[in-house]
């Protein structure tokens, strides 16, 4: 059986171009998203400031980020429409309005940074006014508001985490697809399956050997994408982007085991589809809906926080793997394995 696994692995690795595209293309995509969605590449930001803005606040804003370009102008809206500036801070008596295209993550990042400077400026002036009146800020404060996120700090890496989940799942789903289709439906279409079945091996050994090959390809692809993503994220840590933080080792271990179970389940589904179809095209048509069904899990992540999930949701393979990738369910490793492995067995032994 080991010999046939080696043979099938060599056959699967012959199509090196497909493997490179299915593995390294997602790594490149993760790099692009970490770079742009994380606020990296903001050295070329141009911020317009209204001339009516208080001189002290204007100076504080400009000193907050010396690598940004600030421009005093009262034609902010026209410059925004022409694309000459990224953000314009308009001053109208006691009202400050930041205008820009907030569909851009860079603009949103810049606006948040400038708002932090404004809040510090307001707090300083409020304290000075109270002191001049013989009052303290504590006398006027009923409550202080603070935010303490649980799990991953969603304010720092929301977009990267969600898109990273999509890309990692797609990589695991797509990496072994060409091999799965070719090793069964492809051989039947090329009429080479009969000669393989004449080999002195049980059919179960042949099927399991091919399943192991597909699982390994799926798993290795996911590990490569995860490792590459962590390297890219740490390379741009100065922009506030980092994956797993101080728990990198434990998250990597749990994610590796979870990816292995998910890769095995996905490989089993691909094997069942490939065996039950007679041609490469039929296998493609049947596999596409299955792959899209897996992607419903990270979409659900966008609609509900993990803290509001019911316990049964962690027994759904795509949901718990997506949650673990998101970085908050490291403590639910046993649930991940207990849910995915039974589904794998059910796929194999179903009538």
Secondary structure, DSSP 4 states (H G I P E B T S, - for coil): -HHHHHHHHHHHHT-HHHHHHHHHHHHHHHHHHHHHHTT-SGGG-EEEE-TTS-HHHHHHHHHH-TTSEEEE-S-HHHHHHHTS-SEEEEEETTEEEEEE-TTSHHHHHHHHHHHHHHHHHHHHHHHHHHHHTT--HHHH-S-------SSS-HHHHHHHHHHHHHHHHHHHHHHTHHHHHIIIIIHHHTT-HHHHHTSSS-HHHHHHHHHHHHHHHHHHHHHHHHHHHHHHHHHTGGGT--SSGGGHHHHHHHHHHHHHHHHHHHHHHHHHHHHH-SSHHHHHHHHHHHHHHHTHHHHHHTTS-GGG--GGGGGSHHHHHHHHHHTS-GGGHHHHHHHHHHHHHHHHH--
